[in-house]
Amino acid sequence: MTTLLTGGNGWLPCHVLRRLARRGEQVISYDLLTPDEMLMEFLGEAAENVIFKHGDVTDAAHLRSVVEELGVDRIIHAAAITPRVDREQEEPERIIQVNLMSTVACLEIMRSTPRVTRMVVISSGAAWGSGHETDVLDEDSVSLANGLYGITKHTAERFSKRYRELFGIDVVCVRPGSVYGPMERHTPGYRGATELREMLRIISLAEPLAINSLESPYHDWTFVEDVAEGIERAWETPNLPHDVYSISSGVKYPIGDMLAAFKRHWPGMEYFLAPEAESNYVVQVGPKGPDISTARLEQDFGWKPSTSLDDGVSQYLDWIRTYGPQ
């Protein structure tokens, strides 16, 4: 079986790439990012089962030619731009083309290529947006997305659902939680960093971390390898009964819990609460917000992310100490 993985050299996708290649599957990583030494080391012997193709997902003709040339059976569409406001202002059309219209290109390829039997679209929890007043969010909760990333992700989900209804194709979308773990680094689509990585930049300099809040923000931090496993399960399971699945730990952690876990696994690390004006890292303070339901995932996959916070943080910090915060 041959799988096309768009954006396969990026942070989360490279974990999916490695999981499939380790199974002996042939995987085509279609990406603007050239594979480098760190990626090849991460893949190890599994790289033997990977074909790297340089390409832009907005080039639908080239994407189709790769599918036809290499006999692709399945598609995992992960390529995306994860912009901050400044990038939204710089290149809104590019963001829409990459995040939304490339999804349409993949759907068009799938519906017109009988050999391609399944497609997984990597969406995001950003599709929900923020400001919900309910206690729990599930896959049917209304979208309040107002940034281009969340809007395009939610719209890509809707397009995928409609193509499934119109053409009977086997396409499913997955919404990763707040991902953390090894291989987070700059790529063409990902210039920013999670709060955790930015704090680790300070910690890795052996400086005490002065932070303005230990309560918020809250995130459903989910270890990257768990998210990759959830995507793999969606890839291998035909005709799932729902269109969208959240891959989340289901637990909202305040930033103080993450820092406490860091301290348990990083001897000598120090952090303390400080007024915002005296902090060397400032977080946005806000309410906890709704929990993320994992009920659909557990019901249809018989599984949910299981890496404990301590195990995930331990693996993450081992990688940071080896390579530094990229």
LODRENSE-45356 format. One record per residue (C-alpha): chain; x, y, z; residue in one letter; residue number from 1. Coordinates in steps of 0.02 Angstrom, whole numbers, plus 50000, padded with zeros to 5 digits. Layout:
N
kette	X	Y	Z	rest	nr
A	X	Y	Z	a	NUM
...
REM end
This chain:
326
kette	X	Y	Z	rest	nr
A	50000	50000	50000	m	1
A	50063	50174	49957	t	2
A	50011	50327	50057	t	3
A	50035	50509	50010	l	4
A	50068	50615	50164	l	5
A	50065	50801	50125	t	6
A	50175	50908	50236	g	7
A	50256	50746	50294	g	8
A	50421	50824	50347	n	9
A	50338	50938	50475	g	10
A	50320	50921	50663	w	11
A	50166	50812	50691	l	12
A	50164	50735	50516	p	13
A	50341	50666	50533	c	14
A	50281	50561	50679	h	15
A	50143	50492	50568	v	16
A	50272	50465	50431	l	17
A	50382	50363	50547	r	18
A	50238	50259	50615	r	19
A	50178	50208	50442	l	20
A	50353	50178	50375	a	21
A	50396	50070	50526	r	22
A	50247	49960	50480	r	23
A	50329	49928	50312	g	24
A	50210	50042	50217	e	25
A	50277	50145	50074	q	26
A	50247	50328	50114	v	27
A	50271	50478	50001	i	28
A	50313	50634	50099	s	29
A	50259	50780	49990	y	30
A	50329	50940	50062	d	31
A	50414	51106	50026	l	32
A	50533	51068	50170	l	33
A	50687	50973	50115	t	34
A	50725	50822	50227	p	35
A	50874	50863	50337	d	36
A	50990	50768	50452	e	37
A	50876	50785	50603	m	38
A	50727	50714	50510	l	39
A	50828	50570	50439	m	40
A	50897	50529	50611	e	41
A	50720	50535	50681	f	42
A	50657	50414	50547	l	43
A	50805	50296	50565	g	44
A	50789	50133	50468	e	45
A	50607	50176	50428	a	46
A	50672	50303	50302	a	47
A	50698	50157	50182	e	48
A	50510	50154	50157	n	49
A	50493	50342	50124	v	50
A	50496	50431	49956	i	51
A	50526	50617	49974	f	52
A	50441	50727	49845	k	53
A	50472	50914	49843	h	54
A	50311	51004	49803	g	55
A	50183	51137	49847	d	56
A	50010	51074	49893	v	57
A	49933	51220	49799	t	58
A	50002	51145	49638	d	59
A	49857	51028	49606	a	60
A	49926	50965	49440	a	61
A	50092	50912	49517	h	62
A	50003	50834	49665	l	63
A	49895	50732	49546	r	64
A	50046	50679	49443	s	65
A	50132	50611	49599	v	66
A	49975	50514	49647	v	67
A	49964	50438	49473	e	68
A	50150	50407	49449	e	69
A	50177	50318	49615	l	70
A	50011	50225	49627	g	71
A	49946	50308	49786	v	72
A	49810	50210	49877	d	73
A	49778	50326	50025	r	74
A	49804	50509	50067	i	75
A	49839	50593	50232	i	76
A	49824	50780	50205	h	77
A	49924	50867	50340	a	78
A	50006	51015	50250	a	79
A	49951	51180	50324	a	80
A	50004	51354	50375	i	81
A	49980	51389	50560	t	82
A	49986	51579	50560	p	83
A	49992	51710	50692	r	84
A	49906	51877	50663	v	85
A	50057	51955	50578	d	86
A	50063	51816	50450	r	87
A	49875	51826	50423	e	88
A	49901	52008	50378	q	89
A	50051	51971	50266	e	90
A	49979	51830	50161	e	91
A	49795	51791	50190	p	92
A	49768	51723	50014	e	93
A	49914	51604	50031	r	94
A	49845	51538	50197	i	95
A	49675	51507	50119	i	96
A	49753	51421	49968	q	97
A	49862	51306	50074	v	98
A	49739	51266	50214	n	99
A	49578	51257	50116	l	100
A	49599	51245	49929	m	101
A	49733	51111	49939	s	102
A	49605	51007	50034	t	103
A	49487	51029	49888	v	104
A	49628	50978	49768	a	105
A	49654	50817	49868	c	106
A	49467	50782	49873	l	107
A	49458	50807	49685	e	108
A	49603	50688	49658	i	109
A	49521	50559	49770	m	110
A	49349	50565	49689	r	111
A	49423	50547	49515	s	112
A	49552	50413	49557	t	113
A	49470	50246	49599	p	114
A	49634	50177	49666	r	115
A	49631	50303	49810	v	116
A	49516	50224	49937	t	117
A	49538	50328	50095	r	118
A	49586	50503	50146	m	119
A	49621	50576	50317	v	120
A	49616	50766	50333	v	121
A	49714	50839	50480	i	122
A	49607	50978	50551	s	123
A	49631	51067	50718	s	124
A	49548	51110	50881	g	125
A	49556	51287	50814	a	126
A	49403	51239	50711	a	127
A	49301	51265	50871	w	128
A	49368	51439	50901	g	129
A	49346	51514	51074	s	130
A	49211	51591	51182	g	131
A	49100	51439	51206	h	132
A	48995	51443	51365	e	133
A	48965	51256	51377	t	134
A	49059	51141	51496	d	135
A	49112	51018	51361	v	136
A	49153	51030	51176	l	137
A	49121	50885	51060	d	138
A	49136	50864	50871	e	139
A	48959	50932	50845	d	140
A	48986	51092	50946	s	141
A	48964	51251	50847	v	142
A	49118	51334	50773	s	143
A	49160	51507	50839	l	144
A	49324	51516	50742	a	145
A	49374	51692	50694	n	146
A	49557	51673	50640	g	147
A	49602	51616	50466	l	148
A	49678	51455	50531	y	149
A	49521	51400	50624	g	150
A	49405	51461	50487	i	151
A	49498	51368	50350	t	152
A	49511	51210	50455	k	153
A	49325	51209	50496	h	154
A	49280	51245	50314	t	155
A	49396	51105	50255	a	156
A	49300	50988	50371	e	157
A	49135	51044	50295	r	158
A	49200	51023	50118	f	159
A	49261	50848	50161	s	160
A	49093	50801	50234	k	161
A	49002	50864	50079	r	162
A	49117	50769	49960	y	163
A	49087	50613	50063	r	164
A	48899	50638	50045	e	165
A	48904	50681	49859	l	166
A	49028	50553	49797	f	167
A	49029	50415	49927	g	168
A	49216	50432	49958	i	169
A	49294	50372	50120	d	170
A	49361	50533	50197	v	171
A	49374	50576	50381	v	172
A	49441	50728	50476	c	173
A	49536	50726	50640	v	174
A	49561	50870	50762	r	175
A	49722	50855	50863	p	176
A	49726	50929	51037	g	177
A	49861	51048	51096	s	178
A	50010	50948	51036	v	179
A	50178	50944	51126	y	180
A	50333	50839	51105	g	181
A	50490	50807	51001	p	182
A	50525	50879	50827	m	183
A	50435	51046	50851	e	184
A	50533	51166	50742	r	185
A	50515	51297	50607	h	186
A	50445	51241	50439	t	187
A	50371	51335	50290	p	188
A	50200	51322	50371	g	189
A	50249	51339	50554	y	190
A	50351	51489	50606	r	191
A	50290	51511	50783	g	192
A	50307	51399	50934	a	193
A	50201	51326	51072	t	194
A	50210	51411	51240	e	195
A	50303	51259	51305	l	196
A	50443	51274	51178	r	197
A	50461	51460	51208	e	198
A	50476	51433	51395	m	199
A	50603	51296	51364	l	200
A	50711	51420	51270	r	201
A	50729	51516	51432	i	202
A	50750	51361	51540	i	203
A	50884	51290	51424	s	204
A	50989	51446	51458	l	205
A	50988	51398	51643	a	206
A	50887	51554	51683	e	207
A	50744	51551	51809	p	208
A	50577	51567	51721	l	209
A	50476	51715	51784	a	210
A	50296	51693	51727	i	211
A	50143	51800	51758	n	212
A	50019	51658	51789	s	213
A	50021	51478	51847	l	214
A	49835	51454	51823	e	215
A	49803	51498	51643	s	216
A	49811	51471	51499	p	217
A	49735	51298	51502	y	218
A	49767	51176	51359	h	219
A	49723	50994	51325	d	220
A	49908	50953	51306	w	221
A	49919	50790	51208	t	222
A	50083	50701	51173	f	223
A	50131	50707	50990	v	224
A	50154	50519	50973	e	225
A	49978	50489	51040	d	226
A	49907	50609	50910	v	227
A	50007	50520	50775	a	228
A	49937	50353	50832	e	229
A	49760	50422	50822	g	230
A	49792	50479	50643	i	231
A	49864	50307	50603	e	232
A	49707	50226	50672	r	233
A	49597	50337	50564	a	234
A	49706	50294	50414	w	235
A	49689	50106	50441	e	236
A	49503	50099	50488	t	237
A	49383	50100	50340	p	238
A	49214	50186	50335	n	239
A	49214	50264	50506	l	240
A	49037	50314	50556	p	241
A	49076	50497	50589	h	242
A	49156	50635	50486	d	243
A	49262	50716	50623	v	244
A	49357	50646	50773	y	245
A	49448	50742	50910	s	246
A	49615	50667	50961	i	247
A	49640	50741	51133	s	248
A	49698	50693	51305	s	249
A	49530	50759	51363	g	250
A	49615	50847	51509	v	251
A	49640	51034	51522	k	252
A	49805	51071	51609	y	253
A	49847	51243	51681	p	254
A	50020	51305	51635	i	255
A	50076	51279	51814	g	256
A	50046	51091	51798	d	257
A	50158	51084	51645	m	258
A	50295	51182	51734	l	259
A	50284	51068	51885	a	260
A	50305	50918	51769	a	261
A	50455	51005	51687	f	262
A	50535	51029	51857	k	263
A	50511	50845	51902	r	264
A	50610	50795	51747	h	265
A	50736	50937	51733	w	266
A	50846	50943	51888	p	267
A	50890	51120	51937	g	268
A	50754	51203	51834	m	269
A	50676	51350	51926	e	270
A	50519	51450	51894	y	271
A	50419	51574	51995	f	272
A	50265	51684	51983	l	273
A	50300	51867	51946	a	274
A	50202	52023	51896	p	275
A	50183	52038	51709	e	276
A	50304	52185	51700	a	277
A	50439	52080	51785	e	278
A	50408	51917	51690	s	279
A	50528	51851	51559	n	280
A	50384	51751	51486	y	281
A	50208	51821	51479	v	282
A	50056	51709	51451	v	283
A	49881	51762	51407	q	284
A	49770	51748	51560	v	285
A	49593	51685	51535	g	286
A	49461	51560	51592	p	287
A	49485	51373	51582	k	288
A	49353	51351	51448	g	289
A	49261	51190	51405	p	290
A	49338	51017	51419	d	291
A	49362	50918	51259	i	292
A	49257	50760	51244	s	293
A	49344	50599	51194	t	294
A	49181	50499	51193	a	295
A	49171	50481	51003	r	296
A	49352	50429	50991	l	297
A	49332	50298	51127	e	298
A	49170	50231	51054	q	299
A	49228	50211	50873	d	300
A	49415	50180	50895	f	301
A	49409	50087	51060	g	302
A	49557	50196	51108	w	303
A	49610	50366	51172	k	304
A	49778	50450	51203	p	305
A	49859	50364	51350	s	306
A	50033	50439	51375	t	307
A	50036	50515	51548	s	308
A	50091	50694	51571	l	309
A	50249	50639	51660	d	310
A	50296	50511	51527	d	311
A	50264	50635	51386	g	312
A	50361	50774	51470	v	313
A	50506	50657	51508	s	314
A	50521	50606	51325	q	315
A	50502	50786	51267	y	316
A	50636	50853	51384	l	317
A	50756	50714	51335	d	318
A	50739	50773	51156	w	319
A	50758	50958	51204	i	320
A	50916	50921	51302	r	321
A	50988	50830	51152	t	322
A	50941	50952	51013	y	323
A	50893	51111	51104	g	324
A	50729	51205	51075	p	325
A	50729	51224	50886	q	326
REM end
